[in-house]
Amino acid sequence: MDKEKPLNVISKKSSMPSGVSACRQWYATLSGQATLAGVQKKIAAMTADVFGYYALETGVLTGTRSFLQESRIASRFSLGMVQGEQSSITGSPVHLPFAFNNLDLVIASHALDCTQEPHQVLREIERVLVAEGHCILIGFNPFSFKGLGNLRHFHQRKELPCHLYSAFRVREWLSVLGFDVLETVTTGFSPALGGERTFHRTRWMEKLGERFHLATGNVYIIHAQKKVSNMTLLPSLRKPASVLRPGIMVNPGAGRISPQERHDGK
């Protein structure tokens, strides 16, 4: 950890941010619980071959759910957004209290959805990751039943506690920062509206979406890797043109002035 940088600790008097509250309320529904189980399963598969020394999880679900339980990285940290919950540090993903190039894996749950500075969140993740480090982003998919539910607030979308960004858009942001996207999946295909009866009647949609890898799940998961360009200067393949043509003898005295010529010139 970076001892010189403040920990950005949230005051004990502060309440739960509205975005965090709204997000967790959705995960409390039947569809949300089913989606969370799918997220846990997919992240376990993504992190199976990720090795290193330090891993961090941050975002909305930190403090209520851990996605690093099956990780092979021994040293794990959690940056929670709500004071008093079980986490290593309380703060915001906008300002990660870690040194440059220090972490091997960062898992961020809805850190882009519940902030006014999504680009800053990605820049912070890029800053703390080592070269070839891994990043896993969890976010709400606007092209899903969850996204359709937000359309009723279209005219007040700027005032919503959570903002939905498409996986395509997030991948573009990652590309600008020098990440290679390794995998993008969605999970949670059942609608959250209609209650328990509707949920059980639409469970076939879950099986259909998982089988055909549809991009309409309520939540997307993006697995990316930080790439650093190692430029090696290569010698020029172009040979310099010869000043003299072969076969020409050079007069070593050419261009010199004899003492007699210097005297005559005077």
DAFENHU-V391774 format. One record per residue. N is the residue number from 1. SS is DSSP state (~ for helix, > for strand, _ for the rest). OMEGA is omega in whole degrees, 0 to 359 (* if undefined). NEAR is the number of other C-alpha atoms within 12 Angstrom. Layout:
n=<N	N>
ss=<SS	SS>
omega=<OMEGA	OMEGA>
near=<NEAR	NEAR>
This chain:
n=<1	2	3	4	5	6	7	8	9	10	11	12	13	14	15	16	17	18	19	20	21	22	23	24	25	26	27	28	29	30	31	32	33	34	35	36	37	38	39	40	41	42	43	44	45	46	47	48	49	50	51	52	53	54	55	56	57	58	59	60	61	62	63	64	65	66	67	68	69	70	71	72	73	74	75	76	77	78	79	80	81	82	83	84	85	86	87	88	89	90	91	92	93	94	95	96	97	98	99	100	101	102	103	104	105	106	107	108	109	110	111	112	113	114	115	116	117	118	119	120	121	122	123	124	125	126	127	128	129	130	131	132	133	134	135	136	137	138	139	140	141	142	143	144	145	146	147	148	149	150	151	152	153	154	155	156	157	158	159	160	161	162	163	164	165	166	167	168	169	170	171	172	173	174	175	176	177	178	179	180	181	182	183	184	185	186	187	188	189	190	191	192	193	194	195	196	197	198	199	200	201	202	203	204	205	206	207	208	209	210	211	212	213	214	215	216	217	218	219	220	221	222	223	224	225	226	227	228	229	230	231	232	233	234	235	236	237	238	239	240	241	242	243	244	245	246	247	248	249	250	251	252	253	254	255	256	257	258	259	260	261	262	263	264	265	266>
ss=<_	_	_	_	_	_	_	_	_	_	_	_	_	_	_	_	_	~	~	~	~	~	~	~	~	~	~	_	_	~	~	~	~	~	~	~	~	~	~	~	~	~	~	~	~	~	_	_	_	_	_	_	_	>	>	>	>	>	>	_	_	_	_	_	_	_	_	_	_	_	_	_	_	_	>	>	>	>	>	>	_	_	_	_	_	_	_	_	>	>	_	_	_	_	_	_	_	_	_	_	_	_	>	>	>	>	>	>	>	_	_	_	_	_	_	_	_	~	~	~	~	~	~	~	~	~	~	~	>	>	>	>	>	>	>	>	>	>	>	>	_	_	_	_	~	~	~	~	~	~	~	~	~	~	~	~	~	~	~	_	_	_	_	_	_	_	~	~	~	~	~	~	~	~	~	~	_	_	>	>	>	>	>	>	>	>	>	_	_	_	_	_	_	_	~	~	~	~	~	~	~	_	~	~	~	~	~	~	~	~	~	~	_	_	_	_	_	_	>	>	>	>	>	>	>	>	_	_	_	_	_	_	_	_	_	_	_	_	_	_	_	_	_	_	_	_	_	_	_	_	_	_	_	_	_	_	_	_	~	~	~	~	~	~	~	_>
omega=<180	184	183	184	179	185	177	185	178	181	179	181	183	179	179	178	184	179	178	181	181	180	181	176	178	180	177	178	179	178	179	179	178	178	181	177	177	178	180	182	183	179	177	178	181	185	184	183	178	181	179	183	187	178	181	168	183	179	189	186	179	183	178	182	178	178	183	183	181	180	179	178	188	184	184	178	176	179	182	181	182	180	176	178	184	178	181	183	173	182	184	176	179	179	181	183	180	182	177	171	187	186	180	182	175	175	183	181	177	178	177	183	189	177	175	184	182	179	179	177	179	178	178	178	178	183	186	181	173	174	185	177	186	179	177	182	177	181	177	181	180	180	183	175	177	179	178	178	180	182	180	177	187	183	178	187	180	181	181	180	180	179	184	177	181	178	178	181	180	178	177	178	180	180	179	181	176	178	169	179	183	184	174	180	173	179	181	187	182	178	180	182	174	176	187	182	178	181	182	179	182	179	178	179	178	180	180	181	179	183	184	176	180	181	185	178	181	184	173	176	181	177	183	180	181	180	178	181	176	184	176	180	180	177	181	179	181	179	179	181	180	180	183	176	180	179	181	178	181	177	182	181	183	178	179	179	180	178	181	180	179	179	180	180	177	*>
near=<23	16	10	11	14	18	24	21	24	24	16	14	10	15	15	25	23	21	29	33	21	23	34	29	18	28	29	18	24	27	37	32	26	29	37	37	21	31	38	30	24	31	40	24	23	32	33	20	15	30	22	26	22	31	41	44	46	46	47	46	39	38	28	25	27	33	41	34	23	22	30	23	24	18	22	29	33	40	42	38	45	35	25	23	22	19	26	26	32	34	35	39	46	30	34	42	32	35	23	22	25	29	38	39	47	51	50	46	44	41	46	42	38	38	33	21	19	31	26	22	35	39	27	32	49	43	32	33	38	29	26	28	36	43	47	52	48	47	48	47	41	28	27	32	28	35	30	21	22	27	18	12	16	15	10	13	16	15	16	23	25	36	33	39	30	31	35	23	20	35	30	20	26	34	21	18	27	25	34	29	30	23	25	32	38	40	46	47	43	39	37	35	23	17	16	16	15	17	24	19	17	24	23	17	27	28	19	19	25	24	14	16	19	24	28	33	44	44	48	46	44	41	36	41	34	34	24	18	12	8	6	6	7	7	7	7	7	7	7	8	7	7	7	10	9	8	6	8	10	11	8	7	9	9	8	11	12	12	10	10	10	10	9	9	9	7>
